[in-house]
Amino acid sequence: MSILNDLVRDVASLLFPPRCAVCGEPLTRGERTVCTLCRATAPLTGYWREADNPVVRRCWGMVPVCQASGFLFFVRASGWRRLIHGFKYRGAWRTAREMGAWYGRYLRESGLYDDVEVVVPLPLHPFKRCRRGYNQSEYIAEGIAAQLGVEVDRRSVSRVRNTASQALKPRRERAGNVEDAFAVCRPERLAGRHVLLVDDVMTTGSTLLSCASAILRDAPGCRISIAALAVSQRELGVKE
């Protein structure tokens, strides 16, 4: 039976070869989602290895975080932007999970996230989730949590205001746009635990920090770390 399954997969790959989500070239046997060349040239930040990095500094004075990092730099007009938009807007949720697993392996190897106890994906408002059909941050969180060996909590935090897209707002209005947008409906599940809050893209950080503030306010003794799959060099003040 396994020989037959392998044959079917081989024929399918010949007729409909899976392609790299970044460059679009066919993937070879053993490659998943992103080809070897694109992985080798990915715009990785390396921030998961640094207790003091630009993402942590963005949080200073606003939210007391244990650790914070981004995996990739969000490069406009690139294949990496297409990859992110693929799972954000075009239903490629498997890509989000695979990217989360890739990120999670680096978080595990860094040793800085060893005491994380639960992963919380940044929630979508129910209306937006219904329209999209899924929350891409949940799949990123699943990939990360599997590598860290911890659970994903999708229910303890909710988005109670259907805010306008942050991408459409001027920088100075983004913090106000997400003020009081989140609520902790099951604080007892997060109280006293080290929570890793996960999102797909961090620009100014207003959305992540608003959610983190709500968790810290309502879950006694909770500690927060942040992991964003992609971060903006410009918003972090990092030379491109």
Secondary structure, 3 states (H helix, E strand, C coil): CHHHHHHHHHHHHHHCCCECCCCCCECCCCCCCCCHHHHHCCCECCHHHCCCCHHHHHHCCCCCEEEEEEEEECCCCCHHHHHHHHHHHCCCHHHHHHHHHHHHHHHHHHCCCCCCCEEEECCCCHHHHHHHCCCHHHHHHHHHHHHHCCEECCCCEEECCCCCCHHHCCHHHHHHHCCCCEEECCHHHCCCCEEEEEEEEECCCHHHHHHHHHHHHHCCCCEEEEEEEEECHHHHCCCC
